[in-house]
Amino acid sequence: MTEPRTPRPGHEGQDHDAPETQQANTTTLTAAPDPDTTSVTPTARQIWTRTRGVALALALLLVAGVAIAAVRSGEKHGTLDPRSADQYGSRAVAELLADRGVVVRLVTTTAAARAAADRDTTLVVAVPDLLTPHQQEQLRAATDDSGGRTLLVAPGAASVARLAPGVSAETAPSTDTTLTPDCTLPEARRAGRADTGGHRYDTTSRRADSCYPSDGAPTLLRLPSTTGNGDTVVLGSPDILLNDSLDEQGNASLALQLLGTRPHVVWYLPSLSDDAAAGDAQNDRSFFDLLPSGWLWGTLQLFVAAALAALWRARRLGPLVAERLPVAIRASETVEGRARLYRKANARDRAATALRISTRTTLAPLIGVPPSQAHTPETFLPALARQLPTPAQDPHTLLFGPPPATDAALIALADHLDALEREVRHS
């Protein structure tokens, strides 16, 4: 689409009495510009120049995410899993128990753990803190009178209060990892120093064996059952069960003695697919309750940063202020710029209106019509007919007709308006 002309340069402050200049500017307005120099469609090079910063930032984020995922993919994979042979797994202790005739079986649901609790079984609750309160209460009810042993691995304050009533966890964890038994429990005395440092506990039971103290608080408790021959062992750290640290200190000895008192070991590793978790009221929490607090604070910070960026980049509010341009701009450049805007918006009607208004404004003083009446057909057309009795085109259709329907019609309209203006000047 060829750029339409806008109001005549003479009407923008140029000399009205310079026909040569008027004609030259008119030629510039109606000439079709070179598509190679006036195209508004960005090239591939321009698009790359504008977006390469964002593309580079996205690429760096993607590479960083893949690198972090690759590094952390093997981190603590299969923690306390008796099938896992990595440094955080517990396959080594399971193999040692099997060599001594103890059968180790893995379960992942609360129902299976409850069904397996009996006098010939040691139930290992690998990660008690992952259990919901409903699961913890069910498990405690099943192990109370089972007559077997229940080993709780590093339970927190909330978990230990439900799974081992009468026991509370200290707020500050142990700063020492390797501790001495300092108790009369035979298993601990035979094992000697072990890596039990972690959670510290306190109990109101006088029958409890308190071992491996750190700053006066034990990190291992054995609580005899009040109704049978069973007991509950609370272990402050999982280190003695991990493959990576099993061969250090007396870890292996303590682990085998705590787990090998009965012919069966049921290793309860909680999973997200456990149906028992659905009975907890916490499952009715909203989506935002399930998000870690760090994500919420991070999202808030992003919103604050976006608001500050918007204020920084936003235009100042207030009325428009006219100011003189520091340089003179040629009329042809102004016309070309406006024509590009019309072309980009596909505004043939507005372009045609601008062309007709410019022509009527220019012809009004030449045919003796006041500027205020230049856009009234009843006044303008009779005056034009007196000045130009036999025009080449119908003045009413040319100056006040409907907008052109195509680009070719718009170009033709511009040419006809130029021809009409020349006729009036020469007459």
RANOR-V177071 format. One record per backbone hydrogen bond with DSSP energy under -0.5 kcal/mol. NH is the residue of the N-H (numbers start at 1). CO is the residue of the C=O. E is the energy in kcal/mol with one decimal. If there is no record, write none. Layout:
{{NH CO E} {NH CO E}}
This chain:
{{11 8 -1.0} {12 8 -0.6} {12 9 -1.2} {13 10 -0.9} {14 9 -1.6} {18 15 -0.8} {19 17 -0.7} {22 18 -2.3} {23 19 -2.9} {24 20 -2.5} {25 21 -2.6} {26 22 -2.4} {27 23 -2.2} {28 24 -2.0} {29 25 -2.2} {30 26 -1.8} {31 27 -1.4} {33 31 -0.5} {37 34 -1.2} {38 34 -1.6} {39 35 -1.1} {47 43 -2.4} {48 44 -2.3} {49 45 -2.4} {50 46 -2.1} {51 47 -1.9} {52 48 -1.5} {55 51 -2.7} {56 52 -2.6} {57 53 -2.2} {58 54 -2.6} {59 55 -2.3} {60 56 -2.4} {61 57 -2.4} {62 58 -2.4} {63 59 -2.7} {64 60 -2.7} {65 61 -2.6} {66 62 -2.5} {67 63 -2.6} {68 64 -2.7} {69 65 -2.5} {70 66 -2.4} {71 67 -2.5} {72 68 -2.6} {73 69 -0.9} {75 72 -0.9} {76 74 -0.6} {77 74 -0.9} {78 76 -0.5} {79 76 -0.9} {80 88 -2.9} {81 78 -2.0} {82 80 -0.6} {84 81 -1.6} {89 86 -1.5} {90 81 -2.5} {91 84 -1.8} {94 90 -1.5} {95 91 -2.4} {96 92 -2.2} {97 93 -2.1} {98 94 -2.1} {99 95 -2.1} {100 96 -0.9} {100 97 -0.6} {101 98 -1.7} {102 97 -2.6} {103 101 -0.5} {103 263 -2.4} {104 102 -0.5} {105 103 -0.5} {105 265 -2.8} {107 267 -2.6} {113 109 -1.8} {114 110 -2.6} {115 111 -2.2} {116 112 -1.5} {117 113 -0.7} {117 114 -0.7} {118 116 -0.6} {121 118 -1.5} {122 264 -2.6} {123 121 -0.6} {123 149 -3.2} {124 122 -0.7} {124 266 -2.7} {125 123 -0.7} {125 151 -2.9} {126 124 -1.0} {126 268 -2.2} {128 125 -0.5} {128 153 -0.6} {130 127 -1.6} {131 128 -1.6} {136 132 -2.6} {137 133 -2.3} {138 134 -2.0} {139 135 -2.6} {140 136 -2.4} {141 137 -2.1} {142 138 -1.6} {143 139 -1.6} {144 140 -1.3} {146 143 -0.7} {149 121 -1.6} {150 231 -1.9} {151 123 -3.1} {152 150 -0.6} {152 233 -3.1} {153 125 -2.0} {153 151 -0.6} {154 152 -0.8} {154 235 -3.3} {160 156 -2.7} {161 157 -1.3} {162 158 -0.9} {162 159 -0.7} {163 159 -2.7} {164 160 -2.1} {167 164 -1.7} {168 202 -2.8} {170 200 -3.6} {173 171 -0.5} {174 198 -4.0} {179 177 -0.6} {179 194 -2.6} {189 185 -2.4} {190 186 -2.3} {191 187 -1.6} {192 188 -2.2} {194 179 -2.0} {196 194 -1.6} {197 177 -2.4} {199 236 -2.4} {201 218 -2.8} {202 168 -2.4} {204 166 -1.7} {208 205 -0.5} {209 222 -2.2} {210 208 -0.6} {211 209 -0.6} {211 220 -3.0} {212 181 -2.3} {214 217 -2.9} {217 214 -1.5} {218 201 -0.6} {219 211 -1.5} {219 212 -0.9} {220 211 -1.6} {221 234 -2.2} {222 209 -1.8} {223 232 -3.5} {224 222 -0.6} {225 230 -2.8} {231 148 -1.5} {232 223 -2.2} {233 150 -3.2} {234 221 -3.0} {234 232 -0.5} {235 152 -2.7} {235 233 -0.6} {236 219 -2.5} {241 238 -2.0} {242 238 -0.5} {242 239 -1.1} {243 89 -2.4} {244 87 -1.9} {245 242 -0.5} {246 242 -0.9} {248 245 -1.4} {250 193 -2.5} {251 248 -2.2} {252 246 -1.1} {254 250 -2.5} {255 251 -2.7} {256 252 -2.6} {257 253 -2.0} {258 254 -2.2} {259 255 -2.1} {260 256 -1.8} {264 120 -1.5} {265 103 -3.2} {266 122 -2.3} {267 105 -3.4} {267 265 -0.6} {268 124 -3.1} {268 266 -0.8} {269 107 -2.6} {269 267 -0.8} {270 268 -0.6} {271 108 -0.8} {274 271 -1.1} {277 274 -1.1} {278 275 -1.5} {279 276 -1.4} {280 277 -1.4} {283 280 -1.5} {284 281 -1.8} {285 282 -1.7} {290 286 -1.1} {291 287 -0.7} {295 292 -0.8} {296 292 -1.3} {297 293 -2.3} {298 294 -2.3} {299 295 -2.4} {300 296 -2.2} {301 297 -2.2} {302 298 -2.0} {303 299 -2.1} {304 300 -2.3} {305 301 -2.5} {306 302 -2.6} {307 303 -2.4} {308 304 -2.4} {309 305 -2.4} {310 306 -2.4} {311 307 -2.3} {312 308 -2.1} {313 309 -2.4} {314 310 -1.6} {322 320 -0.5} {334 330 -1.8} {335 331 -2.6} {336 332 -2.3} {337 333 -2.4} {338 334 -2.4} {339 335 -2.6} {340 336 -2.0} {341 337 -1.7} {342 338 -2.5} {343 339 -2.6} {344 340 -2.8} {345 341 -2.0} {346 342 -0.7} {346 343 -0.7} {347 342 -2.3} {348 346 -1.1} {351 347 -1.9} {352 348 -2.6} {353 349 -2.2} {354 350 -2.4} {355 351 -2.2} {356 352 -2.4} {357 353 -2.6} {358 354 -2.2} {359 355 -2.1} {360 356 -2.7} {361 357 -2.5} {362 358 -2.0} {363 359 -2.6} {364 360 -1.8} {365 361 -0.6} {367 363 -1.5} {367 364 -0.6} {368 364 -0.5} {369 364 -2.8} {373 370 -1.6} {374 371 -1.1} {376 373 -1.4} {377 375 -0.6} {379 376 -1.0} {380 376 -2.9} {381 377 -1.9} {383 379 -1.2} {384 380 -2.1} {385 381 -2.3} {386 382 -1.9} {387 383 -1.7} {388 384 -2.9} {391 388 -0.5} {395 393 -0.6} {398 394 -2.4} {399 395 -3.0} {400 396 -2.4} {401 397 -1.0} {410 406 -1.6} {411 407 -2.2} {412 408 -2.3} {413 409 -2.3} {414 410 -2.1} {415 411 -2.1} {416 412 -2.5} {417 413 -2.4} {418 414 -2.0} {419 415 -2.3} {420 416 -2.5} {421 417 -2.2} {422 418 -2.1} {423 419 -2.3} {424 420 -2.3} {425 421 -2.1} {426 422 -2.4} {427 423 -1.7}}
